[in-house]
Amino acid sequence: MEITEAIIHRIDKESGSETVQIDLREDLLPVEATLSQLVTEVLGIYNRVSNGYGTFDANQVLYPFSAQLQSYYQGQADFIQLSSIALDLIASKMSGQLFATGGYVLLVRYSNMDRDWLLIGMLKMRESTGVDQDTKELLRLLSLDVDHLHEAARIDIAKWQGNEHPYLSFVKKRSGKEDVTKYFREALGCTDYTDSKQNTVLLLEALQAYTNTKMDPENGDEAWPRDKAREARQKTFEYCQEKTRNHEEINLEALSGIINDRAPDEFRSFVRDNGYQLNDEFAPHPGTYKKLQRITGKASGNIRVGFDVDDLVQRRICLDGSNLIIQSASPALVEQIEQALADDDSE
C-alpha cells in the first residue's frame, strides 16, 4: 500500500443534540510511519466490516459529493478542498440524525495492487490507561478507536471512472431496526447496488469456494464429506426459494447460520475475507439460484441418479427423449466400466 494524500478533520456532536461543529485541519497529514500504521489498521477492520456495495446517486444536485470528487480528479480542486466539502456534507446530514455522535473524519487516497482508492471513515475516540514514564503515575489517555468502524466508504477510482458497477463499498450498521449510519452514506451519495442476478451469482461463487475449502483433506477429521457440501447447496437453494415466495430479501447473516449451524458466522466471514462484493441483503434471482437444486431419482432397474440442475445447464448431463446421457465421464469411471465389461466377456 502506498499513501498518496491524507487528511483528518474533527466533528463535534453529542448524542441527542442537533448542534454540530466542525474543526478543520489546514494542511495534509505527513506521510510517515504513524499514518501508515493507522491506515493499515483501519483498512484491516474495513475489509471485515464493509457489508454494502453500490454507486453514487445520479442526482448531483441533492448529492453533490461525486461532482466534487470529479473536480478533484480533473485537477480543479485539491485534496484539502475536497475533504472540506466532504466534511460539510457529513456534518449537515449528521445534524438530522439525533443519536449520531461526532468524531474524526479521515480521508485517504492510496494505491494498492496497482489500483487507486479513496477511503473516507469516521473514527471515534476511546479512553485508555497509560503510565507516565517519569512519575510512574497512571494516566487517562484518549486514542482513536479503530476497532469500532461504523461509518466508512471506499471508492475504487478506476471502476468509478469506467462506470463499472459496483465501484463503491460501505459500512451499514443497524441498531435494532434503525440504520444509524445512513446519514453518512447519504452525505456522500452512496446508493445500494441492487442487481439481483449479479449478487446471486456472487453468492453461488462464494458458496462453491467455501464448500471446496471445507472439503479440503488438509482439514483432517474436520473435513466435510461431499454429502455435507451438497446439503449446504440444497439448504441455500431452499432458503432462496422461500425468500422468493415471500417476496423477501436474502440476509447473508441468516444464510450463513443455515449453511453451517456449528459455525454460524463462518460463511459470512469467508465472503468478506475473500473480497466477494456481496451485499448483506439482496433479492434472490431464481434463474441463477436454481442451479443449486439437486435432482435425484430412480432411472431404471437398480440405477439411481443424483445431479445438480447446473449439470443440465452446463450440459454435463443431457436428456435425449427418456434417456439420460452423461457427457465426458471421468477416466476412473470409464476404466471401471471397461473392466466390468471385460470381466463379463471373459465369463
C-alpha angles and dihedrals in degrees: 000000000000120000114219102179135349139176138170130208134181131236120193119206133140123218110262093024130103093203114109127182127185129209113196127205109223101211140035121273114257111254101237141124098289093053092045091052092049094049091046090053093046093049091048090056093040093055089056100043105035105110108162134070131191151111140271116281110258092227101090092176093064093030107033100165095092091054090050090048089052090052090053094051090047090055096248093118135024129235094261091055091047091051092049091053091048091051092051091051093048093047092049093053092041091060088064094052102079098197098041116114131206130250142142120313112213120196118188131176111196143154126232131169089001091302129117118230140181118203124191118183141165113227123195128207126243134190121243137170124251137170127237105236093215104040098025087225118149114248133199107228134188120221137166112274099224094165094068104058106164102152118047142120135188131201125206097215098200092050091045092051090047092045089236109160130260101025097150130071126183146167120259114193121185129197104197106311094335121097097218095182098051092103090064094054091044090053090058095037096244114170127186119258100232102180100144096195096048093048092048092048089053090048091055092046092050092046092052092049092046095051090046088054092049091050093051108128088222087075087072114196089358093061115118118242115233090255090059091054090049089050090054090051092048092048090051091050092050092047092051091046091052092050091050092051092049094043090238134136127252112255109209094204093053093044091051090060091049093051094051115011092178091060103021096177097044101090093047090050089049090054092051097040092052097049101248105162093221122149118234088234129026141143115267118242108222096200089058105039093047086079086075092061115114120220116202133166150116117295107183136316108350094335117121122180135199129181142143124261085240088066087062093045091051090043094236083132121033133192115222106181103301093339124101114214121197111209121214100358113206117267090243092055092045090051092051092050093047091048091050091050091048091051090049092051092050091056 
